[in-house]
Amino acid sequence: MATAYWDRPSDGEGEASPTSFWKAGHTPTLIAAFLYFDLAFMVWVLLGPLAPSIASALALTPAEKGLMVATPTLMGALLRVVNGLLVDRIGPKRSGAISQIIVIAGLFTAWMMGVNSFGGTLALGVILGFAGASFAIALPLASRWYPPEHQGKAMGLAGMGNSGTVLASLFAPGLAKLFGWNAVLGLACIPLSIVFVVYMVMAKDAPNAPPPKRLADYFHPLKTADAWWLMAFYAVTFGGFVGLAASLPIYFTDQFGLSPVTAGYCTAACVFAGSLVRPMGGALADRIGGVRALMIVYLVAALALSAVAYASTLAAALCFFVAAMLALGVGNGAVFQLVPQRFQEEIGVMTGLVGMAGGIGGFYLASSLGIAKQMTGSFAAGFLIFAALAVLAFLGIAMVRGRWRATWSSGARI
């Protein structure tokens, strides 16, 4: 049986003796959280890689394509608050089981009945939002097992489940070409069902869960400015990541005339970069502090997204997108190195609130790119506005860093 950090032996002065990351928590739960998050994110952005095929079949406009791929992002954002509440009320394992059943049942129904209209794609997007809301379950499931000095690594490894977006980009377009895009909805139920069984066997709720609170108490963090700052910072880092993950297949097909399969491969390369570095972002934040890491992140992201707006070749666009995704991926890990330092007692609801903000940022980016394309004939305006938001986030973190370092006392670097 794993020894959780609150059970570690004392050093004789009332402090728990430090221990290695792999001995500090519960590894099977960490693995289960990653797998659940990974497959949930795979289906959350599924409409993105399928968008070129769906748009062709249903004759969608650029704005409709943008709204279609943005709807799961928005619903995932809103449902993260609900899941954050459930985590604190009934525990993360049970909450995750409920969410997975809803997603599997919804995809199976969509496959059996077919999706034949723009309204149908929006309805499917609502169901896929439950997969995106897995964020507010998987991260607390893992986080509660680990001490402050290992939060960045634990949240980073669990959060690396956003690499599921790579799986969607790699395999969905090819499967759609072979079997039709509607069949992909049914095929997705197979790995989801396997992971559900693994999750139920391996995941375990940590014994240090806080007692249930009154409903109003869950929103107490919103009375503090720190909660709003963390939400704003994640709206840029995760919003940029998931917004690009959902929109890049459309961008590559419309901007450079790529086939859906080739566009999927290009998207997978960009998304893989952002997913791979998320745990590195958490580890970097553990070492140099989340504030310093975020300041670097926002500058790099702003420069890369500005450059994308003027990229005239596929090679240049790919290079700038990879740079942006690397920065945003590091930023995702860095934000969630900070959240448990400030809101350990409210980690469930704060994960939901911060995750909601990230999803709203993604909805904005994905939908604004489609609107920009339809109104101006170019995606450039959408990228430039989001780059400006990254600059504003840089200025925001510069404003609060002094106060945070002076008033937070978690014992980890800030």
Protein Blocks (a to p, Z undefined) as FASTA:
>chain_A
ZZdfklpccehiopacdddfklmmcfklmmmmmmmmmmmmmmmmmmmmmmmmmmmmnopa
fklmmmmmmmmmmmmmmmmmmmmmmmmmnojklmmmmmmmmmmmmmmmmmmnopabfklm
mmmmmmmmmmmmmmmmmmmmmmmmpcfklmmmmmmmmmmmmmmmmmmmmmmmmmmmmnop
klmmmmmmmmmmmmmmmmmmmpccdfkbccdddfklmmmmmmpmklmmmmmmmmmmmmmm
mmmmmmmmmmmmmmnopafklmmmmmmmmmmmmmmmmmmmmmmmmmnopklmmmmmmmmm
mmmmmmmmmocbfklmmmmmmmmmmmmmmmmmmmmmmmmmmmmmlmmmmmmmmmmmmmmm
mmmmmmmmmmmmmmnopaklmmmmmmmmmmmmmmmmmmmmmmmmmmgcnhpaZZ
